[in-house]
Amino acid sequence: MAELSTTKDGIANQAEASDRVLQILSEAGRLFASKGYEGTSMRDIAVACGISKSLLYHHFSNKDEIYARVAVGSTLELYLFVRDRIPDGPPSQKIRAFMIATAEYFRRYRWAWIASTTAFWNDPDRLRQKERLTRRDRFENFLRSLIQEAIDAGEIRNVDVSMAGRLILSSLNWMHRWYNPNKSATPEQIADIYFNMLFNGLRTGEMVDLPTADRPKAARRKSRSST
């Protein structure tokens, strides 16, 4: 299975995380998603990228290596892409940057995202499946660390960090199911709207005491007994 070239600390080399590699993964993902693995050739990928086959082979030895990177490596590419766009500053703004950077990755490499998502649970290669889960956990744990940092700084209340992380990621991960690139809002703008909703809430004014699920049931029982 293809592996990312890494330094001793496990971080991808700059060449491996280059825009050219991400372009190849994105175009290959689009072709894999639309034509299938068997229906996609190295020539198809090179033409889609506007590069020669020799340059394509400079980055990848064969089609299976590209597919492995789309299916597995995109998770690491996403992590590095987002990590490098987190600024110094208040923890809550780091979470906002995390969300916007994730949305930017989706916009720039949408087809690689879709192909990787499709392959996530459908790839029969168990080793690749295990590696994807490991890299996914790394990405999720990075977000959770930002949420915990915001809690420790008193910027948000003491919420369940894991649940908050799942809520944020769920809002972003399923964007590919409904997002229309022909609409006016960009993924980054949508992520910013999500952030404002999550951190400012949907309510206005004072917090109200909403009825619990048990109260309507009791009312119905009382109504039946009086008839």
C-alpha positions in Angstrom: 0.0 0.0 0.0 1.2 3.5 -0.8 2.5 5.5 2.1 3.1 9.2 2.5 6.8 10.2 2.5 7.3 11.5 6.0 10.0 13.0 8.2 11.1 11.5 11.5 8.3 13.1 13.4 5.7 11.6 11.1 4.8 14.8 9.3 4.5 14.7 5.5 7.4 16.3 3.5 6.5 19.6 1.9 6.7 18.0 -1.6 4.2 15.4 -0.6 1.7 18.0 0.7 2.1 20.2 -2.4 -0.7 21.7 -4.3 0.2 19.5 -7.3 -0.3 16.3 -5.3 -3.6 17.6 -3.9 -4.7 18.5 -7.5 -3.9 15.0 -8.7 -5.8 13.5 -5.8 -8.7 15.8 -6.4 -9.0 15.1 -10.1 -8.4 11.4 -9.6 -11.1 11.4 -7.0 -13.5 13.0 -9.4 -12.8 10.4 -12.0 -13.0 7.5 -9.6 -16.3 8.8 -8.3 -17.8 9.3 -11.8 -16.2 6.5 -13.8 -15.1 4.0 -11.2 -11.7 2.6 -10.6 -11.6 0.3 -13.6 -12.9 3.0 -15.9 -10.2 5.4 -15.0 -6.7 5.3 -16.5 -3.5 7.1 -15.7 -3.9 9.0 -19.0 -7.4 10.2 -17.9 -5.9 11.5 -14.7 -3.0 13.3 -16.5 -5.4 14.9 -19.0 -7.7 16.0 -16.2 -4.8 17.6 -14.4 -3.4 19.2 -17.5 0.0 17.6 -17.0 2.0 15.0 -18.9 1.9 11.3 -17.9 5.6 11.5 -17.1 5.0 14.2 -14.5 2.1 12.1 -13.1 4.4 9.1 -12.8 6.9 11.4 -11.1 4.5 11.7 -8.2 2.8 8.3 -8.3 4.0 4.9 -9.6 0.6 3.6 -10.7 -3.1 4.0 -10.5 -3.5 1.9 -7.4 -1.1 4.1 -5.5 -3.3 7.1 -6.4 -6.4 5.3 -5.3 -4.8 4.3 -2.0 -3.9 8.0 -1.4 -7.4 9.1 -2.3 -8.9 6.5 0.0 -6.4 6.8 2.8 -4.1 9.7 2.4 -6.7 12.4 2.0 -7.3 12.2 5.7 -3.7 13.1 6.5 -3.7 15.8 3.8 -6.8 17.3 5.4 -5.2 17.2 8.8 -2.0 19.0 7.6 -4.1 21.5 5.5 -6.2 22.5 8.5 -3.4 22.4 11.1 -1.3 24.8 9.1 -4.2 27.3 9.0 -4.9 27.6 12.7 -3.7 31.0 13.9 -2.5 32.1 17.3 -5.2 33.8 19.3 -8.3 33.1 21.4 -9.2 29.3 21.5 -12.7 29.9 20.2 -11.2 31.6 17.1 -9.0 28.6 16.6 -12.1 26.5 16.4 -13.6 28.9 13.9 -10.4 28.6 11.8 -10.6 24.9 12.1 -14.1 24.8 10.6 -13.4 27.3 7.9 -10.1 25.6 6.9 -12.0 22.2 6.7 -14.6 23.8 4.5 -11.9 25.4 2.3 -10.3 21.9 1.8 -13.7 20.6 0.8 -14.1 23.4 -1.7 -10.6 23.0 -3.3 -10.5 19.2 -3.3 -14.2 18.4 -3.4 -13.9 15.2 -5.5 -11.1 13.8 -3.4 -13.2 14.4 -0.4 -16.2 12.6 -2.0 -14.1 9.7 -3.2 -12.4 9.3 0.1 -15.7 9.4 2.0 -17.2 6.8 -0.4 -14.1 4.6 0.1 -14.1 5.1 3.9 -16.5 2.3 4.8 -16.5 0.4 1.5 -12.8 -0.4 0.9 -12.3 -4.2 1.6 -8.7 -3.7 2.5 -8.7 -4.0 6.3 -5.3 -2.5 6.7 -6.3 0.6 4.8 -9.5 0.7 6.9 -7.5 0.6 10.1 -5.2 3.4 8.9 -8.1 5.6 7.9 -9.6 5.2 11.3 -6.3 6.1 13.0 -5.9 9.2 10.9 -9.6 10.2 11.4 -9.1 9.9 15.1 -6.0 12.1 14.9 -8.1 14.8 13.1 -10.9 14.5 15.6 -8.6 14.6 18.6 -7.0 17.8 17.2 -10.5 19.5 17.2 -11.2 18.2 20.7 -8.0 19.7 22.0 -9.1 23.1 20.7 -12.5 22.7 22.3 -10.9 21.8 25.6 -8.6 24.8 25.3 -11.7 27.0 24.9 -13.3 25.5 27.9 -10.2 25.9 30.0 -10.0 29.6 28.9 -13.6 30.1 30.0 -14.7 31.0 26.5 -17.3 28.3 26.4 -19.1 26.4 29.1 -18.0 23.0 30.3 -19.6 20.8 27.6 -18.9 17.2 26.7 -15.9 17.6 24.5 -16.4 14.5 22.4 -20.1 15.3 21.7 -19.2 18.9 20.8 -16.5 17.6 18.4 -19.0 15.2 16.7 -21.5 18.0 16.4 -19.0 20.3 14.6 -17.6 17.6 12.4 -21.1 16.3 11.5 -22.1 19.7 10.3 -19.0 19.8 8.0 -18.6 16.1 6.9 -22.1 15.9 5.3 -21.8 19.1 3.4 -20.9 17.1 0.2 -24.4 15.5 0.2 -26.2 18.8 -0.3 -23.8 21.5 -1.2 -24.4 23.1 -4.6 -21.3 24.9 -6.0 -23.6 27.0 -8.2 -25.2 28.7 -5.2 -23.9 32.0 -3.9 -22.6 30.8 -0.4 -19.1 29.2 -0.4 -18.3 26.3 1.9 -16.1 28.7 4.0 -19.1 31.1 4.4 -21.3 28.2 5.4 -18.8 27.0 8.0 -18.7 30.5 9.4 -22.5 30.5 9.7 -22.3 27.2 11.5 -19.7 28.5 13.9 -21.9 31.5 14.8 -24.9 29.3 15.3 -22.9 26.9 17.5 -21.2 29.5 19.6 -23.9 32.1 19.8 -26.9 29.7 19.8 -30.3 30.0 18.2 -32.2 31.5 21.1 -32.8 35.2 21.8 -33.0 36.9 25.2 -33.3 35.0 28.4 -33.0 31.3 28.7 -36.5 29.8 29.0 -37.5 26.6 30.8 -38.6 24.3 28.1 -41.1 21.5 29.0 -39.6 18.1 29.4 -40.7 15.1 27.4 -42.6 13.7 30.5 -44.9 16.7 30.9 -47.0 16.4 27.8 -47.5 12.7 28.6 -48.8 13.4 32.1 -51.2 16.0 30.6 -52.6 13.5 28.2 -53.2 10.9 30.9 -55.0 13.5 33.0 -57.2 14.4 30.1 -58.2 10.8 29.5 -59.1 10.2 33.1 -61.4 13.2 33.3 -63.6 12.0 30.4 
